[in-house]
Amino acid sequence: MAQLTDPHLLADPRGHYRGINSYAQFQSCLRSVQSVDSDLILLTGDLSQDETWAAYGLLRDQLATCGRPALVMAGNHDHPHLLRSCLGRHASVAPCGVALGNWLVIGLDSHRAGCKGGCLSTGQLDWLASNLRAHPGPCLVALHHPPTVIGCPRMDPIALETPEHLLGLLQDFPQVKGVVFGHVHQAWQRQTPLPLMACPSTATQIPPVQPSFQSDAPGWRLLRLAADGQFHTQVVRIVNGEARPEEPLSHGSPGWFAPHQDVARC
């Protein structure tokens, strides 16, 4: 499985977001993903910067070239109704779950209209608990907003509201093996009590809280899910047009890939 996040696409594929062509950089990351035998593309929000149908159309057309299923979710820069209208026939749109072997990947919708920060309604948390009760196999949860502070003064005030509601719920379900999120435009991870992992943006980066290889380069996260509930993960950066896996960080999550190891499916 490949996680891409925060592409901030514009209606004009030649347009620039914070000084870079976000569409071209998204294409570079997606080409890198296509070189890996992955069963699912996970897009964790801020898909469009200008909240236009045309921007979502560019994303839809790019996903069509992959020939792989996708799970997409809204971020604070998205227009959820346009997103679903444009992509609903071409991808799974959160909140929903996607089965990968004996795993269940659950995407949550943390978009909050008019706000940079996120929230999860009581109804969505009840829905999540119901799905977890129905699936005893391993699960991975994904959303846009971080369910924790990461130590970044710029991003912590606009994280998920009342994250303890989500984390407290997840701790009641030992089959949940980790949470991945976007929003913070950097690689970040914490191992306990539950692995929490952020992904670099395919567009621009924010100075990282944790040491990171080529921290200003666009990137994506590779996750390999094993049938026994273990998972392997690694961040891949695009540097001068080439994919370069990061070395493990000090706060590693289970089973890091060696930089040049062949990657299996999922």
C-alpha positions as CSV (number, residue, x, y, z in Angstrom):
1,M,0.0,0.0,0.0
2,A,1.2,3.5,-0.8
3,Q,0.2,6.7,1.1
4,L,0.3,10.0,-0.7
5,T,-0.9,13.2,0.9
6,D,-1.4,16.9,0.6
7,P,-0.8,17.3,-3.2
8,H,-2.7,20.7,-3.2
9,L,-3.7,20.3,-6.8
10,L,-5.0,23.3,-8.8
11,A,-7.4,23.5,-11.7
12,D,-4.6,24.6,-14.0
13,P,-2.0,21.8,-14.2
14,R,0.6,24.5,-14.9
15,G,-0.4,26.5,-11.8
16,H,1.9,26.9,-8.8
17,Y,1.2,26.3,-5.1
18,R,3.8,28.0,-2.8
19,G,6.2,28.4,-5.7
20,I,6.1,24.9,-7.1
21,N,4.1,23.0,-9.7
22,S,2.1,20.8,-7.4
23,Y,0.7,18.7,-10.3
24,A,4.1,17.9,-11.7
25,Q,5.4,16.9,-8.3
26,F,2.4,14.7,-7.7
27,Q,3.0,13.0,-11.0
28,S,6.6,12.3,-10.0
29,C,5.5,10.7,-6.8
30,L,2.8,8.7,-8.5
31,R,5.3,7.3,-11.0
32,S,7.4,6.2,-8.1
33,V,4.4,4.5,-6.6
34,Q,3.7,2.7,-9.8
35,S,7.2,1.2,-9.8
36,V,6.1,-0.7,-6.6
37,D,3.7,-3.6,-6.7
38,S,1.1,-2.0,-4.4
39,D,-2.5,-3.0,-3.9
40,L,-4.0,0.3,-2.7
41,I,-3.2,4.0,-3.1
42,L,-4.2,5.9,0.1
43,L,-4.7,9.7,-0.3
44,T,-5.0,11.4,3.0
45,G,-6.4,14.8,2.2
46,D,-5.7,18.3,1.0
47,L,-6.1,16.9,-2.5
48,S,-7.1,20.2,-4.0
49,Q,-5.9,23.7,-3.0
50,D,-8.5,25.7,-4.9
51,E,-11.4,23.3,-4.2
52,T,-12.4,23.0,-7.8
53,W,-13.9,20.2,-9.9
54,A,-11.1,20.6,-12.4
55,A,-8.5,19.9,-9.7
56,Y,-10.3,16.7,-8.7
57,G,-10.6,15.8,-12.3
58,L,-6.8,15.9,-12.7
59,L,-6.5,13.6,-9.7
60,R,-9.1,11.3,-11.1
61,D,-7.3,11.1,-14.4
62,Q,-4.0,10.4,-12.8
63,L,-5.4,7.6,-10.7
64,A,-7.0,6.1,-13.8
65,T,-3.5,5.6,-15.2
66,C,-2.5,3.5,-12.2
67,G,-5.0,0.7,-12.6
68,R,-5.1,0.3,-8.8
69,P,-7.9,1.0,-6.3
70,A,-7.7,4.2,-4.2
71,L,-9.0,5.3,-0.9
72,V,-9.4,9.1,-0.7
73,M,-10.3,11.4,2.2
74,A,-11.0,15.1,2.6
75,G,-8.6,17.5,4.2
76,N,-9.2,21.1,5.4
77,H,-8.4,22.5,1.9
78,D,-10.9,20.2,0.2
79,H,-14.5,20.5,-0.8
80,P,-16.0,17.2,0.3
81,H,-19.0,17.3,-1.9
82,L,-17.1,18.1,-5.1
83,L,-14.5,15.4,-4.1
84,R,-17.1,12.8,-3.8
85,S,-19.0,13.9,-6.9
86,C,-15.9,13.7,-9.0
87,L,-14.1,10.7,-7.5
88,G,-16.9,8.7,-6.0
89,R,-17.1,6.3,-9.0
90,H,-13.4,5.9,-9.3
91,A,-12.2,5.6,-5.7
92,S,-13.4,4.7,-2.3
93,V,-14.2,7.9,-0.4
94,A,-14.0,8.2,3.4
95,P,-15.5,7.4,5.7
96,C,-15.2,3.8,4.5
97,G,-13.2,0.7,4.8
98,V,-11.2,-1.2,2.2
99,A,-10.2,-4.9,2.6
100,L,-6.7,-5.9,1.7
101,G,-6.3,-9.6,2.4
102,N,-7.2,-10.1,6.0
103,W,-6.5,-6.4,6.8
104,L,-9.1,-3.7,6.9
105,V,-7.9,-0.2,6.0
106,I,-10.4,2.4,7.4
107,G,-10.4,5.9,6.1
108,L,-12.0,8.6,8.3
109,D,-13.3,12.1,7.3
110,S,-11.8,14.7,9.6
111,H,-12.8,17.7,7.5
112,R,-14.5,20.5,9.4
113,A,-16.2,23.1,7.2
114,G,-14.6,26.5,7.6
115,C,-11.8,25.3,9.9
116,K,-8.1,24.4,9.4
117,G,-8.3,21.9,12.3
118,G,-10.3,18.7,12.1
119,C,-12.9,16.8,14.0
120,L,-14.6,13.4,14.1
121,S,-18.3,13.4,14.9
122,T,-19.8,11.1,17.5
123,G,-21.6,9.4,14.7
124,Q,-18.4,8.7,12.8
125,L,-16.7,7.3,15.9
126,D,-19.7,5.0,16.5
127,W,-19.4,3.9,12.9
128,L,-15.7,3.2,13.4
129,A,-16.3,1.2,16.5
130,S,-19.0,-0.9,14.7
131,N,-16.6,-1.7,11.9
132,L,-13.8,-2.6,14.2
133,R,-16.1,-4.9,16.2
134,A,-17.1,-6.6,12.9
135,H,-13.5,-7.2,11.8
136,P,-11.3,-9.2,14.1
137,G,-8.4,-9.2,11.7
138,P,-5.6,-6.5,11.6
139,C,-6.7,-2.9,10.9
140,L,-5.0,0.3,9.8
141,V,-6.8,3.7,10.3
142,A,-6.1,6.7,8.1
143,L,-7.3,10.3,8.3
144,H,-6.1,13.8,7.3
145,H,-5.5,15.5,10.7
146,P,-3.0,14.2,13.2
147,P,-4.6,12.7,16.3
148,T,-1.8,14.0,18.5
149,V,0.5,17.0,18.8
150,I,3.7,16.4,17.0
151,G,5.8,19.3,18.5
152,C,5.3,21.7,15.6
153,P,4.1,25.2,16.8
154,R,2.7,25.8,13.3
155,M,0.6,22.7,13.0
156,D,-0.3,21.6,16.5
157,P,-3.0,24.2,17.0
158,I,-4.8,22.9,13.9
159,A,-4.6,19.2,14.5
160,L,-7.6,16.9,15.3
161,E,-10.0,18.3,18.0
162,T,-10.3,16.0,21.1
163,P,-7.9,13.4,19.7
164,E,-8.3,11.4,22.9
165,H,-11.8,10.3,21.8
166,L,-10.3,8.6,18.8
167,L,-7.2,7.2,20.5
168,G,-9.2,6.0,23.5
169,L,-11.6,4.1,21.2
170,L,-8.7,2.5,19.2
171,Q,-7.0,1.3,22.3
172,D,-10.0,-0.9,23.0
173,F,-9.4,-2.7,19.7
174,P,-6.0,-4.5,19.8
175,Q,-6.4,-5.5,16.1
176,V,-5.7,-1.8,15.2
177,K,-2.0,-1.8,14.3
178,G,-1.4,1.8,13.5
179,V,-2.7,5.2,12.3
180,V,-1.5,7.2,9.3
181,F,-2.3,10.8,8.6
182,G,-1.3,13.8,6.5
183,H,-1.7,17.6,7.1
184,V,1.7,18.2,8.7
185,H,3.8,18.1,5.4
186,Q,6.6,16.1,7.0
187,A,7.7,12.6,8.0
188,W,6.9,11.9,11.7
189,Q,6.2,8.9,13.8
190,R,5.6,7.7,17.3
191,Q,5.6,4.1,18.3
192,T,3.7,3.9,21.6
193,P,1.1,3.3,22.8
194,L,0.0,2.9,19.1
195,P,2.1,3.6,16.0
196,L,1.2,7.0,14.6
197,M,2.8,8.0,11.3
198,A,2.7,11.2,9.3
199,C,3.7,11.4,5.6
200,P,5.6,14.1,3.6
201,S,3.5,16.1,1.2
202,T,3.9,15.4,-2.5
203,A,4.0,19.2,-2.8
204,T,5.9,21.4,-0.3
205,Q,7.3,20.5,3.1
206,I,7.3,22.1,6.6
207,P,10.6,22.1,8.5
208,P,10.5,18.7,10.3
209,V,10.3,18.0,14.0
210,Q,12.2,14.8,13.7
211,P,15.4,14.3,11.7
212,S,14.6,13.2,8.1
213,F,16.6,12.5,4.9
214,Q,16.1,15.2,2.3
215,S,13.3,16.8,4.4
216,D,12.6,19.5,1.8
217,A,11.9,16.9,-1.0
218,P,8.4,15.6,-1.9
219,G,7.7,12.0,-0.9
220,W,5.2,9.3,0.0
221,R,5.0,6.4,2.5
222,L,5.2,2.7,1.6
223,L,3.4,0.3,3.9
224,R,3.7,-3.5,3.5
225,L,1.0,-5.3,5.5
226,A,1.6,-8.9,6.5
227,A,-1.0,-11.6,7.1
228,D,0.2,-12.0,10.7
229,G,-0.7,-8.4,11.6
230,Q,2.9,-7.0,11.3
231,F,3.6,-4.2,9.0
232,H,6.7,-2.7,7.3
233,T,7.0,0.9,6.4
234,Q,9.3,3.4,4.8
235,V,9.2,6.9,3.5
236,V,10.4,7.4,-0.1
237,R,11.6,10.8,-1.2
238,I,11.8,12.1,-4.8
239,V,15.2,13.8,-5.2
240,N,16.2,15.1,-8.7
241,G,13.5,12.9,-10.2
242,E,14.8,9.7,-8.5
243,A,13.1,7.7,-5.7
244,R,15.3,7.5,-2.6
245,P,14.1,5.6,0.4
246,E,14.8,7.2,3.8
247,E,16.9,5.5,6.4
248,P,15.0,4.5,9.5
249,L,14.4,7.3,12.0
250,S,15.1,6.9,15.7
251,H,11.4,6.5,16.4
252,G,10.9,3.6,13.9
253,S,7.8,1.7,13.4
254,P,7.8,-2.1,13.0
255,G,9.8,-3.7,10.3
256,W,11.6,-1.0,8.3
257,F,12.7,-1.8,4.8
258,A,16.3,-1.8,4.0
259,P,16.9,1.0,1.4
260,H,17.5,-1.3,-1.6
261,Q,15.3,-4.3,-0.5
262,D,12.8,-5.6,-3.1
263,V,9.3,-4.6,-2.2
264,A,6.5,-7.2,-2.1
265,R,2.8,-6.5,-2.6
266,C,0.6,-4.4,-0.3
